[in-house]
Amino acid sequence: MITRSDVRQAATRIAGHVRTTPVARIEPDLAGPAGALWLKLEFLQHSGSFKARGVFNRVLSAAERGELPAAGVVTASGGNAGAAVAYAAGTLGLPAEVYVPTTAPAVKVGRLRQLGATVVPHGSEYAEAYEAAVKRAADTGALFCHAYDQPEICAGQGSVALELLDQAGELDTVLVAVGGGGLMAGVTAGLDGRARVVAVEPEGASALHAALAAGGPVDVPVAGVAADSLGARRVGTIAYELAVGAGVRSVLVTDEQIVEARRLLWSTYRLAVEHGTAAALAALTSGAYRPAAGERLAVLLCGANTDPADLAG
């Protein structure tokens, strides 16, 4: 488990290494009866997603303890976590090795190489790439950065919640897309009851939803348009425990609703985000989450590592 104190410490540690990303207040018609709607533009973060926050916290914490090996860092990632590891390692002068499933989008794999990482394709799913990366870290002594289930990673992600509260003021609800749950865990700890967290998952990749129903993390099948970023087979233990403790509600959205929300963000606001990011807004635009009258909402738009070709027109 992590606490708000852990998140605050992480925010202090990574200051100067990550961007303070802006928020945009959106006209009321998109939010129905809600009193206010804010979009947190975290996709403008270094490396194109919130993941940079957690990676910097993980690596800098290890450096503080004198535990940062010359072998550098290793991770497994469908794209965003790998990009964050590559970016942070490059910034800090460390080698980075990223294991990716063979199904990872070419745009994300290309980005990893641009950032200087050694990319190792392995397996067709994240879980297979993960097993190979863990073994590689053990063999080489490199620092392993989990994509979503390490306390330092989750605490770093939570720094975005502290920013959001500073920028938007009092909030009732924050909508967060969930794959493995690291962002949701950090946001839940960072908010610490100051606003409720609603987890949004694709129907085809609903690891948290399944865990809440089963009473613990379980393996789920993974498919759909957002599987490259929200396609964790099993939700993280940290995320599950925080979700249960805080009463986090999970809502599901379809691929069609995700695609529609993504196109809306582009056509109306000229915001180009990946499908996993659009899932958070899809909960609102589809009616999967219905705000109360006067409710103050924020939607966390968390990643932009996408091919924008299908947004033209």
N, C-alpha and C positions, 0 to 999 in steps of 0.2 A: 504493500500500500504506500501511497504518497500523500502528503498533506499540503495545505496552502503554504506552509512555511518552506517546504521543499521547492515549491514553484517559485516563491519569492527569491530564494537563494539562487535558483537557476536563472531567473531573469537578471539578477545582478551579475552573475558569472558571464553570461553570454552578451551582455550589453556591449555595443561596439563591434560585435561580430554579426549581428542580425539587424534587419531593418524593422523600424516601427512602421507597420503597414497601415494605410488609411482606412477609414470607414466612409460609407456613402449612405445618406438617408434617402429612402425611396418613397415615392408618392403613395398615399394610402390605398389606392385602388388595388394594388398588387397584394396587399395584406388583408383585404376584406375589412372586417370590423376592427382590426387591430388599431391601436392608437399610434404606433410608430413602427417602422421597419428599417433596420440598419443592415447593410451588407458589409461584412468585414473582409477587406480585399487582401487576404493573406496569400493569394496566388502570386502577389507581387514580391513575395519573399525571395531571398537569394536561393538559387537553384530551382525556383519555380514552385515551391510548396513549403508548407509549414515544417516539413521534416528537418530543415536546417537548424531549427531551434533545439530539437532534441539531440541531434548529432553533436552540435557544438557543446552542449552541456555534458554529454557523455565523454567526449574527448578531453575537454578542459578539466573535468573532474578527475580523470585519470592522470592528467599532467600534474595537477595539484598534489596528488598522492604519490607522485614519482613512479607511476605505473604505466607510462606511455611507452610502448616498445618501439625499437627501431624498425621492426617489421611493419609498422603502420597499422592500418585498420582493414577489417574485412566485414562485409555485410552480404546479406541476400535480399534481393529487391526486385519487384516487377518494374521498377523505374524510379519513383520519387525518392525513396529512402537511399537508393544507390546514388542518385544525383546529389543528394545532400551530403552523403559521406564523401563523395568525390570532391565536392566543392570545399567542404570544411578541411579535408586532408590537404588539398592543394593550397588553401589559404595558410595553413599551419606548417606547410613543408613536409608532409608525410605521404608515403605511398598508400594507395587505396586499391583494393581488389573487390570487385562486385560480382557476385554470382546471380544470374538472372535465369528465369525459366525461358525456354526456347520460344514461348508464346509472347514474350514481352514486345510491345510495339517498337517498330524500327526507330520512330522518332525519339523514344526514350533511350534506347540503346545507343543511338548516335550521340545523344546529349551526354551520356556517361563518358564516352570516349573523348568528346570535346573537352570535358572537364578534367581529363587526364587519368581516369581510372583504367585499370586493367579489367576487361569484361570477360567473364567466364560463363557461357551459356550451359545450363545443366537442368535436365528434366523439363517436363511440360507444365508443372505447377510450382507455385512459390514454395510449398513444403519440401519438394525435392531439392530445389536450389538452396534452401535453408540448411538441410542436412549436410550438403556438401560444403557450405560455407563454415559451419560450425567445426567440421573436421579440419578444414584448412587452417582456421584460426588456432585450433589445438596443436596442429602439426608445426606451425610456424611461430607461434607465440604472439601473433598479431592480436590487437584489441578487437573483439567482436562487438559490432553494433547491431543489436536487434532492431528490426524495422518498427516494432511497436511494444514489446513486452519487457522492457528494462526500466527500473525506477528512474534513472537519470534521463532516459529518453522521454518518458512520459512527463516528468517534471519540466523538462525543457519545452515540450509542446504546450504545456499549460501556461507558459508566459504570454501566449496570445490572449488568454482570457483576462489577464491583468490589464493588458493594453486596451482591450475592448471595453472594460468597465470604465477606464479612465476617459475614453473617447466618447462613449455613448451615454454614460451616466447610468442611472438606475434602469435595470432590465428585468423583465419577467421570465423570458424564455430565450434560450439559445439553441438553434438547430444545427446539428453537427453530423456530417456524413461519417459512417463507421465501416471500416474494414476489419483490421485486427484490433482496433480500439484504442491505440495510443493517444490519438488526439482527443477523443472523448474522455479518456481517463484524465489527461492533463487538464482539460477544460473543467471537468467536474471538480477536481481538486482545487483548481485555481479559483473557481467561483465560490466553492465551499458554502453552498446554500444561498448565495446572493441572487441567484437566478436558477430556474430549473433547466435541466439539460434534456433535450429530446434527441435521441439517436435515430438517424435515418439510414436505412439499408436497402439495397436492391433486393427484389424478391429472389434473384438468382444467386445471391451471395450474402446470406443473412446469419452470420456466425453469432452475433450477440443475441439476436432475436431467438435463435435456437437454444442458446445457452440459458437465457432467462426462462424459457419454457421447460428446459430439462433440469434446471437446478445446478448447472455447472457447465463449463466449456465442453463442447462436443464437436466432432468433425461434421462439416456440412459440404454438400456439393457446391461447386463454384462455376458460374457461367454468367453470360450477359455482357452488355456494353461497358459496364464499369468494372469488370473483373480484373483489368490490368492494375487498378489502384485500390479497389475495395475487395479484392479476391482472396482474402485470408481464409483458409480452410477452417481455422479454429480461432476464436477470439482469445486475446491475451488474458492471463489470470489477473493481472493488475486491473485491466479494464472491467472484467466481470465483477470483481470484488467491489470496485468503486461504484459501478452501476447499481449493484444490489444495495449497497449501503446508502446511496443517495436517491434511490427510487427512480433511476433513469428509465424513461419509457422508450421503447423501440417501435418505430413505424416503418412500414415497407412501401416501396414505390416500384413501379414496373419500368422496364427498359423504355417503353414508349413515353412514359412520363418524364424520365430522365432526359431523353433526347429532346423533348419539347421544352423543358426548362433550360437546357443548354442553349437551344436556339433562341429562346426568349432573351436570355442574358446578352447574346450577341446582337440580335436584331433591335432590341430596345435600348440597351445600355452600352453596346460595343465592348462587352467583356467576353473575352475568349477563354474559356475554362475547359478542363477535361470532364468527361462524363461523371466520374466519381464525385467531383466537386459539385456538379449540377444536381446531384441526388439530394443534397441538403435543401435546395430551393424547391425541388420537385415535391417535397412533402407539403409545402405551402400551396403551390400552384395547382396541385392535383386534388387537394382536399384531404390528403392522408393525415395532415395535422390542421385542425381548424382553430384559429385563435379566438379568444374571447374578446368581447367589446372592450376597447381601450388597452388591450395587451401590448406591452412593449417588447418587440421581437428583434432578435439579431440572427442572421444567417451567416455562418462561417464559410466563406468561399476559399477552399484550402489549396487548390492546385491548378496549374496552367500548363502542365507538360502534355500537350495535345497536338495533333495534326489539325490545323484550322481549315484545311481544304474543304471540308464538308459544311463549313459555315458561310461560304460565299453565296451571294445572291440576296 
